[in-house]
Amino acid sequence: MDQALPASGTFVCHGITWASGDPRLLLAPVTGGPLVYTPVMGRRLGYQVSDTGRWCTGRYRFADRVRVEALACPDRAPADAGGQCAACAGRDDFRFAHRFHSGGHVPDALAVYMAQPHWLYLATFADGTTKVGTAAEPRKRSRLDEQGALIATYLARSADGRAVRFLEDSLTRHLGLTQTVRAAAKLTALAELRDLVPARDAHQQHLDRATEALSGLNVPATPEPWTPPSEGDLLRASGTGRALYPHDPRAGEHGWTVLSCLGSQVLVALADEGEQLAYLLDLNALKGRRIILGAQFCSPPAAVQSALF
């Protein structure tokens, strides 16, 4: 269901989600009520950060046997370490998923969720860095869409979440593939993107090596290319002028229109600069921040030369 960006009000920002098939800003009204999933493409976002604190971004619960859904913190409480309050962290069974295959506590609902088929994938970013990752069957598409990669390939379908995580760890050990890429590194690489060929070559090299490694484990690789969402086309085009947004989006007031979105990275146009220059920033930097929405908010003046010549 399409939800318009609220014209006003104060919200705890949960960042960008691709769960509905397109990039949406996930907002929790501080007055209570369900999360708001508002599309960002082509929309103007004006906001002011209301304070310097960080607030709980709620938890995930199992909606049924194979899906999880986000919930806002019922108390809209300040965040502890990890971005949650103690109450939400204590009720978040999904937090055990990343160490599911290593033993320890496994809630019943998580065990059922992890028993469904999972996918092993490779994702390559603008600087050629390639990570190995996993996605549950219902998250096959959205998990890769939210990564912010330029190129990705599904390597193999595994029977369950335990088996796929052993494969993930094996590729990390034998090929040196990382399982995480920092948001700041993704952003910098996109700002400096000038040629897609190095990323494509890096992805193919890692794909060949990963396919061979899986064969050595008697796991048949079934490479399937990921189709990038069209919302990121401008950011994937190496000739698109862009510069890093010169202000801290976590403080003060800002206003822009989203032109393109790749994962949580967005290319934006400032209201007072027309089409002169587009700026690049990570909307997930706003996770846990309280923001006040309003059309009256604008970004400070910016005089920045494009990163591309």
C-alpha positions in Angstrom: 0.0 0.0 0.0 1.4 3.4 -1.0 1.8 5.7 1.9 2.5 9.4 1.3 5.3 11.1 3.2 3.6 12.9 6.1 3.5 16.7 5.7 4.5 17.2 9.3 5.1 15.5 12.6 8.0 14.0 14.6 9.2 10.5 13.8 12.0 8.0 14.8 13.7 7.1 11.5 14.3 3.4 10.9 16.1 4.0 7.6 15.5 2.6 4.2 13.7 -0.7 3.5 13.1 -2.6 0.2 10.7 -5.1 1.7 7.8 -3.9 -0.4 9.8 -4.0 -3.7 10.9 -0.4 -3.9 12.9 1.9 -1.6 10.9 3.3 1.3 11.7 5.4 4.3 10.5 3.6 7.4 9.2 6.0 10.1 7.8 5.5 13.6 5.5 8.3 14.8 6.7 9.4 18.3 3.0 9.7 19.3 2.6 5.9 18.7 1.0 3.8 16.1 2.3 1.6 13.3 5.3 2.2 11.2 4.9 4.4 8.1 6.4 3.0 4.9 6.8 6.0 2.6 8.2 5.9 -1.0 11.2 8.1 -1.6 11.8 8.1 -5.4 11.0 11.5 -6.9 9.8 12.8 -3.5 11.1 15.8 -1.7 12.1 15.2 1.9 12.4 18.2 4.2 13.3 17.6 7.8 15.0 18.8 10.9 16.8 16.6 13.4 15.1 17.3 16.7 18.0 16.4 19.1 21.4 14.7 19.3 20.2 11.5 20.9 19.6 8.1 19.3 16.3 6.3 19.8 15.3 2.6 19.7 14.5 1.3 16.2 12.3 -1.5 17.6 12.6 -5.1 16.7 11.6 -7.8 14.2 9.0 -10.5 14.9 8.0 -13.5 13.0 4.8 -12.7 11.1 4.3 -16.4 10.1 6.5 -19.4 9.4 8.6 -17.8 6.7 8.5 -14.0 7.1 9.6 -11.4 9.6 8.2 -7.9 10.0 9.5 -4.7 11.6 7.8 -3.3 14.8 8.3 0.1 16.3 9.5 0.4 19.9 6.2 0.7 21.9 7.9 3.1 24.3 9.9 5.1 21.7 12.7 4.7 24.2 16.3 5.9 24.0 18.6 3.4 22.3 21.2 1.3 24.1 24.2 -0.2 22.3 23.1 -1.9 19.0 20.4 0.6 18.3 17.6 -1.0 20.5 16.4 -0.4 24.0 16.8 -3.3 26.4 13.2 -4.3 26.2 13.1 -4.6 22.4 16.4 -6.4 22.3 15.2 -8.9 24.8 12.1 -9.7 22.7 13.9 -9.8 19.4 14.2 -13.5 18.6 15.7 -12.7 15.1 18.9 -11.4 16.7 20.0 -15.0 17.1 19.9 -15.6 13.4 23.4 -14.6 12.6 24.9 -17.2 14.9 22.3 -19.8 14.4 24.7 -22.3 12.9 27.2 -21.9 15.8 25.1 -23.3 18.6 23.6 -21.5 21.5 20.0 -20.4 22.1 17.6 -20.9 19.2 14.0 -19.7 19.8 11.3 -22.0 18.3 10.1 -19.4 15.8 13.6 -18.8 14.5 14.2 -22.5 14.1 11.1 -22.7 11.9 12.2 -19.7 9.9 15.7 -21.0 9.3 14.3 -24.4 8.2 13.1 -22.9 4.9 15.3 -22.7 1.8 18.0 -20.0 1.7 20.2 -18.5 -1.1 23.9 -18.0 -1.2 25.0 -14.9 -3.1 27.9 -12.7 -4.2 27.5 -8.9 -4.3 30.1 -6.5 -5.8 30.3 -2.8 -5.0 31.5 0.2 -6.9 35.2 -0.2 -5.9 35.2 -4.0 -6.7 34.9 -5.2 -3.1 32.9 -8.4 -3.1 31.0 -9.9 -0.2 29.4 -13.3 0.2 25.9 -13.3 1.9 22.8 -15.3 2.5 19.0 -14.6 2.1 16.0 -16.6 3.1 13.7 -17.6 0.2 11.1 -14.8 0.8 13.9 -12.3 1.0 15.8 -13.5 -2.1 15.0 -10.2 -3.9 14.8 -7.6 -1.2 18.0 -8.7 0.6 20.1 -8.0 -2.5 18.2 -4.8 -3.4 19.0 -3.3 0.0 22.8 -4.1 -0.2 23.7 -1.2 -2.6 25.7 -3.4 -4.9 26.5 -2.8 -8.5 26.5 -6.4 -9.6 25.3 -9.6 -7.8 24.8 -13.3 -8.5 22.9 -15.9 -6.6 25.3 -18.8 -6.3 23.2 -21.7 -5.0 20.0 -22.6 -3.3 20.4 -24.4 0.0 18.0 -26.5 1.9 18.0 -24.4 5.0 19.6 -21.5 6.9 22.1 -23.6 8.8 23.6 -25.3 5.7 23.8 -22.0 3.8 25.7 -20.3 6.6 28.3 -23.1 6.7 28.8 -22.5 3.0 29.1 -18.7 3.6 31.8 -19.3 6.2 33.6 -21.7 4.0 33.9 -19.2 1.1 35.1 -16.6 3.6 37.8 -19.0 4.9 39.0 -20.3 1.6 38.6 -17.3 -0.7 39.0 -14.4 1.8 35.5 -13.0 0.9 34.1 -10.6 3.4 30.6 -11.0 4.8 30.2 -7.2 5.6 31.0 -4.0 3.8 30.9 -0.7 5.8 28.3 1.8 4.7 30.9 4.5 4.5 33.0 2.4 2.1 30.0 1.9 -0.2 29.3 5.6 -0.3 32.8 6.6 -1.0 33.1 4.0 -3.8 29.9 5.3 -5.4 31.1 8.9 -5.2 34.4 7.9 -7.0 32.7 5.6 -9.6 34.1 6.4 -13.1 34.1 3.0 -14.9 31.9 -0.1 -14.4 34.5 -2.4 -16.0 36.7 -3.0 -12.9 33.7 -3.9 -10.8 32.4 -6.3 -13.5 35.8 -7.9 -13.8 36.2 -8.3 -10.1 32.7 -9.9 -9.8 33.4 -12.4 -12.5 36.8 -13.4 -11.0 35.1 -14.0 -7.6 32.3 -15.8 -9.2 34.6 -18.2 -11.0 36.6 -18.9 -7.8 33.4 -19.3 -5.7 31.9 -21.7 -8.2 35.1 -23.8 -8.2 35.2 -23.8 -4.4 31.6 -25.0 -4.1 32.3 -27.8 -6.6 35.1 -28.8 -4.2 32.5 -29.1 -1.5 30.3 -31.2 -3.7 27.7 -28.3 -3.8 26.5 -27.6 -7.4 26.6 -23.9 -8.2 23.6 -22.6 -10.1 24.6 -19.0 -10.9 21.7 -16.7 -11.4 22.2 -13.0 -12.1 20.5 -10.5 -9.9 18.5 -7.9 -11.9 19.2 -4.5 -10.3 16.1 -2.3 -9.6 15.7 0.6 -12.0 15.6 3.0 -9.1 19.4 2.8 -9.0 20.1 3.3 -12.7 21.4 6.8 -12.3 23.8 5.8 -9.5 25.1 2.9 -11.5 25.8 5.1 -14.5 29.4 6.0 -14.3 28.9 9.3 -16.2 26.4 10.7 -13.8 27.8 13.8 -12.0 27.7 13.5 -8.2 29.4 14.8 -5.1 29.3 13.7 -1.5 26.6 15.6 0.4 28.7 18.2 2.3 26.6 18.4 5.4 25.9 15.9 8.3 22.4 14.6 7.7 22.2 13.6 11.4 22.1 17.3 12.6 20.3 20.5 11.6 17.8 20.9 8.8 17.9 19.5 5.3 15.8 19.4 2.1 16.2 17.5 -1.1 14.5 15.5 -3.9 15.6 11.9 -4.4 16.7 11.2 -8.0 18.1 7.6 -7.6 18.4 5.0 -4.9 20.9 2.1 -4.6 20.4 0.2 -1.4 20.3 3.0 1.2 22.5 5.4 -0.8 20.5 8.1 -2.6 21.4 10.7 -5.2 19.5 13.9 -4.5 18.9 17.4 -5.9 18.7 20.3 -3.6 15.7 22.5 -4.0 17.6 25.7 -4.5 20.1 24.3 -7.0 17.9 22.8 -9.7 19.8 20.4 -11.9 23.2 21.9 -11.4 24.7 19.1 -9.3 23.4 16.0 -7.6 24.6 14.9 -4.1 25.2 11.5 -2.7 24.4 10.4 0.9 23.3 7.4 2.9 19.8 7.7 4.3 20.5 4.9 6.8 22.7 7.5 8.6 19.3 8.7 10.0 18.5 5.4 11.7 17.6 6.1 15.3 17.3 9.8 14.9 14.2 11.8 15.7 13.3 14.0 12.7 10.6 16.7 12.3 9.1 16.7 8.8 8.2 19.8 7.0 8.3 21.4 3.5 9.9 24.5 5.1 13.2 22.7 5.8 16.0 23.2 3.4 19.7 22.2 3.2 22.4 24.8 3.9 24.1 26.3 0.9 26.6 23.9 -0.8 29.4 24.9 -3.1 31.0 21.6 -4.1 32.7 20.5 -7.3 31.5 17.2 -8.8 33.5 14.1 -8.1 33.3 13.3 -11.8 34.9 15.4 -14.6 
